[in-house]
């Protein structure tokens, strides 16, 4: 092997290479090699933080409007939207949990709640694919897929992404789309959150629209 070829592989060892007993080592994978050279380690690509989640993670509170003719007359509500890191969560497990609670604006009575997960697959800087799974108190289970940017995401049901228990009441929901956009330049930051829906009897149309503000500290709707 030439001297240049040998120099090009310095710091890279085959899979069979192991550290001596009791010796601490910092190793990383580069293709089919284990890299333990600190200079080469600096050159390996690292997962960039998701700018969207740097903004979205936290507690959001505001008001919304719901209307879905002919089933739902127009009414306003209080909306709390909370996003937290899921377990597990790491550079390779880009997963967050979310919960959404809507309450009657006048009586504070709970109207609806949801719980779910957001999973991200980056394809470029601040762009990629996102999967949203959501469970409703009625038993409806929702799987949405779509895309995200540095300040928004847009997902919708695909591949028969809705399922429900046998006790579910008609009309059945047949399609859902969720869209979120953050005004990152506002102080405090604000968000528009919209949900569109279709049923067996109605075409896809807007179901709710909320305008939320990010809270500095953990706060909940009273």
Secondary structure, DSSP 8 states (H G I E B T S, - for coil): --HHHHHHTTTEE-TT----TT-----EEETTEEE--HHHHHHS------HHHHHHSEEEEEEEEEEETTTEEEEEEEEEEEEEE-SS-SSS--EEEEEEEEEETTT--EEEEEEEEEEEEEEETTEEEEEEEEEETTS-EEEEEEEE-SSEEEEEEEEEEEE--TT--SS-EEEEEEEEEEETTSSS-EEEEEEEEEESSS-SEEEEEEEEEE-SS-----
